[in-house]
Amino acid sequence: MAQRDLGELLTDTRVNAGVGWALVGVFGLVTVESALGGDFLWAAFAAIVGLVVALPALVRANPRAMAPAEVVLLAGLPVVGRAVATVQVTSTVAVYLSIAAFALLVAVNLHLFTPVEMSIGFAVLFVVVTTLAAAGLWALARWGSDVHLGTTLLLDPGPDGVLSDADFDQIEHELMVEFVASGIAGLVAGLVFQVYVRRRATVVDRIEGGAV
């Protein structure tokens, strides 16, 4: 049943596939634009999201084998927001909700195409832990970019060019808030996805039961 539950996230409709591939195209454009602009962190994120979304269709040689468009859109929310000049996704919770959706897509791919098997409950835990891990990795990536590339993603010295103790305290506070927000976002997203997958499987069961 675990295989059936997670597998039910994949759809086979033309409209859903069209929206999904359109989003993959957006991810590709953002990857190229970010790479040309020297923003390699965003380029890598957009490329990875696009690859994970397209993987089921590529592996199954079926262009309609796509996760629901709403999950794909949520996973790529920061990427889509960045692609639209008038929209900027800055909410910490929104960003980590997108990471939680991305973690769900990764869980589905692992379950379908590797020996790893996940129950719904474990998939929820996977989403929460992955979202927390992503928060830590994103903090490390920003710190490394600031130190080695001269950016100010995390370490912003201000007009005087010097980071004071108060600045470091503020950065640490903001990071702790970010980690808490990522944990909450991962938990909420995981529980919502649990309900979503179970209801989707129930609907399919009813359709198949009526067809018999």
ABEGO torsion letter per residue (X at the ends): XAAAAAAAABBABAAAAAAAAAAAAAAAAAAAAAAAAGBAAAAAAAAAAAAAAAAAAAAAGBAABBBBAAAAAAAAAAAAAAABAABBBABAAAAAAAAAAAAAAAAAAAAAABABBBBAAAAAAAAAAAAAAAAAAAAAAAAAAAAAAGBAAABBAEAAGBBBAAAAAAAAAAAAAAAAAAAAAAAAAAAAAAAAAAAAAAAAAAAAAAAX
